[in-house]
Amino acid sequence: MQFKLTRLILSCALMIMVTGCATQANRDPLEGINRGIYKFNDVTDRALFKPVATAYKAVAPTPVRKGFNNFFNNLGSITTVLNDLLQLKFANAFTDAGRFIINSTFGLAGFIDVAAMDNIPNRKEDFGQTLGHWGVGNGAYLVLPFLGASTVRDTTGLVFDTVTTDPITYTHNIGQVRLHNQLRAAQFLDRRTELLDAKDIVDEASLDPYAFMRDAYLQRRDTLINDGVVSAPTNDGFEPADEETATPEAK
């Protein structure tokens, strides 16, 4: 276990160094490859994932779908708490840990979002955001098979989070491979169902859905890293916001 963790840390360090390969003026140096993967994902989604998600939404009652969505969101709270701590956001870590405990107990393993009834916010932090918080740049934009939009930094963060704080990974580590695969499939279905309407809007509203998704993803990640402060667009699109360009809430 210690060897695996050491290897993971070294891999993350290497990936962070690679983030310097993409200049600010060219956020998408792998556009040709990315567009190919995007096309593959789109064809696969239309042929398989979207029909399955549509059928699931039509058949499963709303309380059932909401319950599974709450369950997976609650599992993600563990990742959020660790990254709160890594970003030195101790007050958020305390609140998010409390949210996890409340929903895991009174919320029946997270199927009921009891914390939301008490107006406790549902924050999401990941290691990609943590790297960004400490000044690590996006690196090259990437489109991952099946998973979609990402960057070198966020892919590094995804690997780190999956190995260290994802409870579903733990089921595989203890030999429950079938349970692991079932949970992963259910998690993927839940996420795809959430995006049904959004994907249709992108396809209908944009002349170039690939470019729209790329720019929207990078802007959203920038906003998350800055805790809701929208950065002022420049040549690369993402310079830190100053007093004149910050949102009213940030002033």
N, C-alpha and C positions, 0 to 999 in steps of 0.2 A: 504493500500500500504506500509506504514511504517513497519507494522507487518510482511508482506511478505518479505521485504528487510532484516529485522533483522533476520528472520528465515533462509534466504538464506545465510547471512554472517556466522551465527552459523554453518550451514551445511557445508559450505566451510571450516571453521576452523576445523571441525571434520574430514573431508575428508583429509585435509592436514596432520593432526596428524596420520591418518591411513597410509600415505605414508611411514612411518618408518617401517611398517610391512614387507616389502620386502627388504631383504638385497641386497647389491650390487652384491654378489656372485650368487644370485638367483633372476633374474629379472622376472621370470615367475613361481611363486609358485602355480598359479592356472592353470597350463598348461592343466590338464585333462579337466577341465570345459571349458577353452578357446577353446580347440580343438573341443569339442562338439558344441559350438556355431559357431565356424568357419565352421564346416561341415554343420550345419543348414543354415548359410548364403550362403555357396557355392551352396547347392542344390536349395535354394530359388532363388538365382541369376540366375542360369542356366535355371531354369524352368520359371521364370517370368521377372526379371528385365533386364537381358541381352537381351532377345528377344525384349522386348519393346524398349530398348535403341537402339538396332540395327535397328529396324524398323523406329524409329524416325530419326536416322542419315541418313537412306536411303531415307526417304520421305521429310524431312524438308530441304530446301535449306541452303547452308552454311551461307549466310548472316543472315538468321533467327536464326539459332543455335548460331551463334556468337553474335547476338544481345541479346539473352536471357542470354548467358554466361556473357556478359558485364554487363547486368542489375543486376544479382545476385552478381557479383564481386563488383559492385559499392555499393550495400547495405552493403556488408561486410566491406566497408571502415569505417563505423561508429564504428564498433568494433575495427578496427585497430587504429583509432585515439585515442580512450579512452585508449587502452593498450600502445600506444606510450607515453601518458601522465603518466600512472602509472609506466612506466619504466624510466621516466624522459628524454625521447628522444624528446625534445621539437622541434628541427628542423624537425625531421621526422613527428611529429604531425602536424606542420604547412603545410608541403608539402602534406601530405596525406589528410588533411582537404581541401586544395586547389584542390586536384585531385577530391575529392568527389563533391565539388561545381561546378567545371568546367563540369564534366560529367553529373551531375544532371540537369544542365541548358542547356549548349550548346550541350550536348550529348543526349538530349531528354530522361531524366530520367535514363540515364546511358546505354541506348541501343547502343550508339556509344561511343567508348572509345577515346574521343577527347584528353584527357590528354596524351595518348600514342603517339599521333601524335606530341606532344611537348616534347617527350622523358622524361616524368615524370614517374618514376618507380612505379610499382604496388606492394607495400609492403603489407605483411599480418602479422598481430600480433593478438594474442588471449590471453585470461587470463591464459591458460596453459603455454604459453611462458613467460608471466609476472611472474608467480610463479617460473618458472625455472630461470628466470633472477635474481630473488632475492634469489636464492639458494635452493628452494624447490626441492627435488628429484622426480624422476619419480613415485616411488612407484611401486606396482605390475602392470605388464602388463595385460591389459584386452582386450577381444574381445567383443564388444557390439553387440547385435542383430541388424541386418540390417546395422548398422553404421560401423562396422568393428573395426580395430585396434585402441587402445587407451591405456591409463594408468590411475591409480587412479588420478594423478595430472591433466591430460588432460581432464578426464571426469568431474572433478570438474570445470575446466575452461570452458568446453562446457556448463555446466548448468548455470554458472554465466553469460557467454556471451549471451546465449539464453534468459535469463530472463531480462537482463539489457540493451543490445544494439542491439538486433535483431529486425529490423522493422517488420518482419513477425509475431513475437510474439505480437507486438503491435496491429495488426489487430484482433487477437483473443481477446485481452484484451478489445477492444472497441465493442465486440460483432459480429464482421464480421467473424464468424466461417467458413462459406463456402469459403470465400476469402482466409482465412488463410490456409485451407486444400488444396486449389487449388495451392497456392503459394508454399507450402511445397512439394507437389507432383511434381510440375514443377522444383523446386530446386533440388530435389533428382534425377529426370530424367536427368537434365543438368549435374550433377556431375557424374552420372553413364556413361553417354555418353562420357565424357572426359576420362574415365578410360577404355574404351573398348580395346584399343590396349595394354595398360599396363597390364591388367589382363591376356590377352592371352600370353604375353611374360613371365609372372611369371609362369603360368601353364606349359608352354613348356620348360622353362629353368631350373626349379628347381625340384629336387627329392622330396623335402619336402616344398611345397608352404607355409604351415603355418609358418615354421621356417624362411623362406625367407622373408615373409611379416612382421613378428615380428621384425627381425633384421633390415630390411630396414626402418621400421617405427621409431624405436628407434634412428637409426643413423640420419634420416632426422630431427626428432624433436630436437636432440642434435645440429645439424648444424643450424637450425633456431634460437634456443635460443642464440647461440653464434654468430649470425649474419654472418654466412658463414664460420666460423672457424671450421674445422673438428677436432674433438678430437681424441687423440691417443687411439686405442683399448688396453684394458688390460684384466684382468680376467672377469670383468663385462662389458667390452667393451666400457666404456665411461668415461675415466678420462680426465680432462681438458687438452687441448693441451699446450705444452710448446714450447719454441722457435724452437726446432729441429723438432717438428712434425706439427707445424702450416702450413697452406697452404701458398704459396708464397705471396698471396694477403694480408695475415694477418701480415706478417713480416714487 
